């Protein structure tokens, strides 16, 4: 019981920390110092920002519609393993979207403080991916193990190539 409480506390702290870091990135992007901008890098950042939005919001729809979520429950309270749609490309699209968001802000601003704040954002999302795999294995068992064999964790390129074959 104590271990579960510590895990929950860690997750709450990690969520607030990521939110604070991303808000810091946004603020530093808006109000940061003057830097020389490489426009092609900034454009890549804007494209990545749009992609992060897709990977951030599309899973909400997928989990609600296909995850066996009870009425009134949050979209993450699935009872059915969802392995279609964006979940057939990568196992953790929302966390990947978070990684893309952190990197996109770095590319858009090209400001050192945004990069410094963005590195822990990326690392925390990677840790969240690892933890989510463990929890999903406990929740879904062998079905999730099979899913892990079929779909990459967060490698978008590998997931798209696999999907195209």
C-alpha positions in Angstrom: 0.0 0.0 0.0 2.8 2.4 1.0 4.6 1.7 -2.3 1.4 2.5 -4.3 1.0 5.8 -2.4 4.6 6.7 -3.2 4.1 5.9 -6.8 1.0 8.0 -7.0 2.8 10.9 -5.3 5.7 10.5 -7.7 3.3 10.6 -10.7 1.6 13.8 -9.4 4.9 15.5 -8.8 6.2 14.5 -12.2 3.0 15.8 -13.9 3.2 19.1 -12.2 6.9 19.3 -12.9 6.4 18.7 -16.6 3.6 21.3 -16.7 5.8 23.8 -15.0 8.8 23.1 -17.3 6.6 23.4 -20.4 5.1 26.6 -19.2 8.6 27.9 -18.5 9.5 26.9 -22.1 6.5 28.8 -23.4 7.3 31.9 -21.3 10.9 31.9 -22.2 10.0 31.5 -25.9 7.7 34.5 -25.7 9.7 36.7 -23.3 13.2 35.3 -23.8 16.3 37.1 -24.9 17.0 38.1 -28.4 18.6 35.3 -30.4 19.5 34.9 -34.1 16.9 32.6 -35.5 17.5 30.0 -38.2 14.2 30.1 -40.0 14.3 26.6 -41.4 14.8 25.3 -37.9 11.9 27.4 -36.6 9.7 26.1 -39.4 10.6 22.5 -38.4 9.6 23.4 -34.9 6.2 24.7 -36.0 5.6 21.5 -38.0 6.6 19.4 -35.0 4.3 21.5 -32.8 1.3 20.7 -35.0 2.3 17.0 -35.0 2.6 17.1 -31.2 -1.0 18.4 -31.1 -2.2 15.5 -33.2 -0.4 13.0 -31.0 -1.6 14.7 -27.9 -5.3 14.9 -28.7 -6.1 12.0 -31.1 -5.5 9.4 -28.4 -8.2 10.9 -26.2 -10.8 10.1 -28.9 -9.3 6.7 -29.6 -9.3 5.7 -25.9 -12.8 7.0 -25.2 -14.3 5.3 -28.3 -12.4 2.0 -28.3 -11.0 1.5 -24.7 -14.2 0.4 -22.9 -14.2 3.5 -20.7 -17.1 3.7 -18.3 -19.5 6.6 -18.6 -18.1 9.5 -16.6 -14.6 8.0 -16.2 -11.5 9.6 -17.6 -10.3 8.5 -21.0 -7.2 6.8 -19.4 -9.4 4.4 -17.5 -9.6 1.9 -20.2 -10.7 -1.7 -19.8 -9.8 -2.8 -23.3 -6.4 -2.7 -24.9 -6.5 -0.2 -27.8 -4.1 -1.2 -30.6 -5.8 0.5 -33.6 -5.5 4.0 -35.1 -2.6 5.9 -33.7 -2.0 3.1 -31.2 -1.1 0.9 -34.2 1.8 3.2 -35.0 3.3 3.8 -31.5 2.3 2.5 -28.1 2.6 5.9 -26.4 1.3 8.6 -28.7 0.5 11.1 -26.0 3.9 10.9 -24.4 5.5 11.1 -27.8 3.4 14.2 -28.4 4.8 15.6 -25.2 8.3 14.9 -26.3 7.6 16.6 -29.6 6.1 19.6 -27.8 9.3 20.0 -25.7 11.5 19.7 -28.8 9.3 21.9 -30.9 9.5 24.8 -28.4 13.3 24.4 -28.5 13.4 24.6 -32.3 10.9 27.5 -32.5 12.7 29.7 -29.9 16.3 28.6 -30.4 16.9 30.1 -27.0 19.3 28.5 -24.5 16.8 28.6 -21.6 14.1 26.9 -23.6 16.6 24.1 -24.4 17.6 23.8 -20.7 14.0 23.6 -19.6 13.1 21.2 -22.5 15.7 18.5 -21.7 14.0 17.4 -18.5 10.7 17.5 -20.2 11.9 15.0 -22.8 13.5 12.9 -20.1 10.4 12.9 -17.9 8.3 11.8 -20.8 10.7 8.9 -21.6 10.5 7.8 -17.9 6.7 8.0 -18.2 6.8 5.8 -21.3 8.8 3.2 -19.4 6.5 3.3 -16.4 3.4 3.1 -18.5 4.7 0.0 -20.2 5.1 -1.7 -16.8 1.6 -0.7 -15.7 0.1 -1.8 -18.9 1.8 -5.2 -18.7 0.3 -5.6 -15.2 -3.1 -4.5 -16.4 -3.4 -6.4 -19.8 -0.8 -9.2 -19.4 0.1 -11.3 -22.4 -2.1 -9.2 -24.7 0.1 -6.2 -24.0 3.2 -8.3 -24.3 2.1 -9.3 -27.8 1.2 -5.6 -28.5 4.8 -4.7 -27.4 6.2 -7.1 -30.0 4.1 -5.6 -32.8 4.2 -1.8 -32.1 7.2 0.3 -31.2 7.2 2.2 -27.9 7.6 5.7 -29.4 9.6 5.4 -32.6 7.3 7.1 -35.1 9.5 6.3 -38.1 9.6 2.6 -37.3 5.9 2.6 -36.6 5.0 4.2 -39.9 7.4 2.0 -41.8 5.9 -1.1 -40.2 2.4 0.1 -40.9 3.2 0.8 -44.6 4.5 -2.8 -45.1 
